[in-house]
């Protein structure tokens, strides 16, 4: 049965008063940590790699990891942590976090590959900051381009923590420039977070890639 003239007129009035504007998909996954998200233009980039370099052991990389995971938890955002050296100590129960414990970089890369291909978890964190350099040197450069391709297909995000730059195709390169002193460790977590200093060494525009 065709619609009555009154219904047609009502639809027209509603369309004029409330025009449909299709919403564009977000280009990032906000962590909920305002400082971090502002540096990353809103959060971890969809379909991209973010690399955080912590050149100093005392730079506070573990505290940063805890803050990111806590912020994701508060935002009810699911994530996976691939722990490259089985060194993570979760502060509280994290129902939105899948924690994969590995003993070396090779195991961590295999686990990351499976997680990224699955595509069900929007944010993957690969923690390699305590893995020895000899392990990281054995990682082929093609690994990160393969991960990039998977990320672009699934529109997920990979966050890498490392002591040295290893993913040369990352969308963002961040460097921690601060050092945490022994006296600082007696401070509250909130105070320590305020001591963190990050520097963006590279910000690459998101673009589509063609692969052979």
C-alpha positions as CSV (number, residue, x, y, z in Angstrom):
1,X,0.0,0.0,0.0
2,X,1.5,3.4,-1.0
3,X,2.1,5.9,1.8
4,X,-0.6,8.5,2.4
5,X,0.1,12.1,1.4
6,X,0.2,13.1,5.1
7,X,3.0,10.6,5.8
8,X,5.0,11.7,2.8
9,X,4.6,15.3,3.9
10,X,5.7,14.4,7.5
11,X,8.8,12.6,6.2
12,X,9.6,15.7,4.1
13,X,9.3,18.0,7.1
14,X,11.4,15.7,9.3
15,X,14.1,15.4,6.6
16,X,14.3,19.2,6.4
17,X,14.4,19.8,10.1
18,X,16.7,16.9,11.0
19,X,18.9,16.4,7.9
20,X,20.8,13.1,7.9
21,X,24.5,13.5,8.3
22,X,26.4,10.2,8.1
23,X,29.0,10.1,10.9
24,X,32.6,9.4,9.8
25,X,34.3,6.5,11.6
26,X,36.9,7.6,14.2
27,X,40.4,7.6,13.1
28,X,41.8,6.6,16.5
29,X,41.2,4.6,19.6
30,X,41.3,7.0,22.6
31,X,43.0,5.6,25.6
32,X,41.3,7.9,28.0
33,X,44.6,9.3,29.2
34,X,44.3,13.0,28.2
35,X,48.1,13.7,28.0
36,X,48.7,10.6,25.8
37,X,45.7,11.1,23.6
38,X,46.6,14.7,22.9
39,X,50.0,13.8,21.7
40,X,48.6,11.2,19.4
41,X,45.9,13.4,17.9
42,X,43.1,11.6,19.7
43,X,44.6,8.2,20.5
44,X,46.1,5.1,19.0
45,X,45.6,5.4,15.2
46,X,43.3,2.9,13.5
47,X,45.2,0.7,11.0
48,X,48.6,2.0,12.3
49,X,51.5,1.4,14.7
50,X,52.5,3.6,17.6
51,X,56.0,3.1,18.9
52,X,57.1,4.3,22.3
53,X,60.9,4.3,22.9
54,X,62.1,4.2,26.5
55,X,65.9,4.5,26.1
56,X,66.5,4.7,29.9
57,X,65.6,1.9,32.3
58,X,64.5,4.5,34.8
59,X,62.4,6.4,32.4
60,X,59.2,5.0,33.8
61,X,58.0,2.8,30.9
62,X,56.3,0.4,33.3
63,X,54.3,3.2,34.9
64,X,53.3,4.4,31.5
65,X,52.1,0.9,30.6
66,X,50.1,0.7,33.8
67,X,48.5,4.1,33.2
68,X,47.5,3.2,29.6
69,X,45.9,-0.1,30.7
70,X,44.1,1.6,33.6
71,X,42.8,4.3,31.3
72,X,41.6,1.7,28.8
73,X,39.9,-0.2,31.6
74,X,38.1,3.0,32.8
75,X,36.9,3.6,29.3
76,X,35.7,-0.1,29.1
77,X,37.9,-0.6,26.0
78,X,39.1,-4.1,25.3
79,X,42.8,-4.6,24.7
80,X,45.5,-7.3,24.7
81,X,49.0,-7.1,26.2
82,X,51.6,-9.3,24.7
83,X,54.2,-9.4,27.5
84,X,57.6,-10.0,25.8
85,X,59.5,-10.9,29.0
86,X,56.7,-12.0,31.4
87,X,57.4,-8.9,33.6
88,X,54.0,-7.2,33.8
89,X,52.5,-6.9,37.3
90,X,48.8,-6.1,36.9
91,X,47.8,-3.7,39.7
92,X,44.2,-4.8,39.9
93,X,41.8,-7.2,38.2
94,X,41.5,-6.2,34.5
95,X,38.4,-7.8,32.9
96,X,38.9,-5.9,29.6
97,X,42.6,-7.0,29.2
98,X,43.9,-10.2,27.7
99,X,47.4,-10.7,29.1
100,X,49.6,-13.0,27.0
101,X,52.8,-13.9,28.9
102,X,55.9,-14.7,26.8
103,X,59.5,-15.4,27.6
104,X,61.2,-14.0,24.5
105,X,60.7,-11.7,21.5
106,X,60.0,-14.6,19.1
107,X,57.1,-15.9,21.2
108,X,55.8,-12.4,21.5
109,X,55.8,-11.8,17.8
110,X,54.0,-15.1,17.1
111,X,51.4,-14.2,19.6
112,X,51.0,-10.7,18.2
113,X,50.6,-12.1,14.7
114,X,47.8,-14.3,15.8
115,X,46.0,-11.6,17.8
116,X,46.2,-9.1,14.9
117,X,44.9,-11.6,12.4
118,X,42.0,-12.5,14.6
119,X,41.0,-8.8,14.6
120,X,38.6,-8.9,17.6
121,X,40.6,-6.8,20.0
122,X,40.9,-3.2,18.8
123,X,44.1,-2.4,20.7
124,X,47.2,-4.6,20.9
125,X,50.1,-3.7,23.1
126,X,53.5,-5.4,22.4
127,X,55.8,-4.8,25.4
128,X,59.5,-5.5,24.3
129,X,61.2,-2.9,26.5
130,X,62.9,-5.5,28.7
131,X,63.9,-7.9,25.9
132,X,67.6,-8.0,25.2
133,X,68.9,-6.2,22.1
134,X,70.2,-9.4,20.6
135,X,66.6,-10.7,20.4
136,X,65.3,-7.5,18.8
137,X,68.1,-7.5,16.2
138,X,66.8,-10.9,14.9
139,X,63.4,-9.5,14.1
140,X,63.1,-9.1,10.3
141,X,62.1,-5.6,9.1
142,X,59.4,-7.2,7.0
143,X,57.6,-8.2,10.2
144,X,56.4,-4.7,10.9
145,X,55.2,-4.2,7.3
146,X,53.2,-7.5,7.6
147,X,51.7,-6.3,10.8
148,X,50.9,-2.9,9.1
149,X,49.0,-4.7,6.3
150,X,47.0,-6.7,8.8
151,X,46.2,-3.6,10.8
152,X,45.0,-1.7,7.8
153,X,42.6,-4.6,6.8
154,X,41.2,-4.9,10.3
155,X,41.3,-1.2,11.3
156,X,42.9,-2.1,14.6
157,X,45.9,-0.5,16.3
158,X,49.3,-1.8,17.6
159,X,51.3,-0.1,20.4
160,X,54.9,-1.1,20.8
161,X,57.1,-0.4,23.8
162,X,60.8,-0.9,23.2
163,X,64.2,0.5,24.3
164,X,65.4,1.0,20.7
165,X,63.4,1.9,17.5
166,X,62.4,-1.3,15.6
167,X,59.3,-0.5,13.6
168,X,60.4,1.9,10.9
169,X,56.9,2.1,9.4
170,X,55.2,3.4,12.6
171,X,52.6,6.1,12.3
172,X,53.9,7.7,15.5
173,X,57.4,7.5,17.1
174,X,57.4,8.7,20.7
175,X,60.4,9.0,23.0
176,X,60.3,9.2,26.8
177,X,62.8,11.9,27.7
178,X,62.4,11.9,31.5
179,X,64.2,9.9,34.1
180,X,62.6,8.8,37.4
181,X,64.8,9.3,40.4
182,X,64.8,7.1,43.5
183,X,63.3,9.9,45.6
184,X,60.4,10.2,43.1
185,X,59.4,6.5,43.7
186,X,58.1,7.5,47.1
187,X,55.6,9.8,45.5
188,X,52.0,9.0,44.6
189,X,51.3,7.6,41.2
190,X,49.5,10.8,40.1
191,X,52.6,12.8,41.0
192,X,54.9,10.5,39.0
193,X,52.7,10.7,35.9
194,X,53.1,14.4,36.0
195,X,56.8,13.9,35.7
196,X,56.5,12.0,32.4
197,X,57.9,13.8,29.3
198,X,57.2,12.6,25.8
199,X,58.6,13.8,22.5
200,X,57.1,13.0,19.1
201,X,60.0,12.2,16.8
202,X,57.8,11.2,13.8
203,X,54.1,11.7,12.9
204,X,53.2,10.1,9.6
205,X,49.9,10.8,7.9
206,X,47.6,7.9,7.6
207,X,47.4,6.7,4.0
208,X,46.4,3.7,2.0
209,X,49.1,1.3,0.9
210,X,49.1,-1.1,-2.0
211,X,50.9,-4.4,-1.6
212,X,52.0,-6.7,-4.3
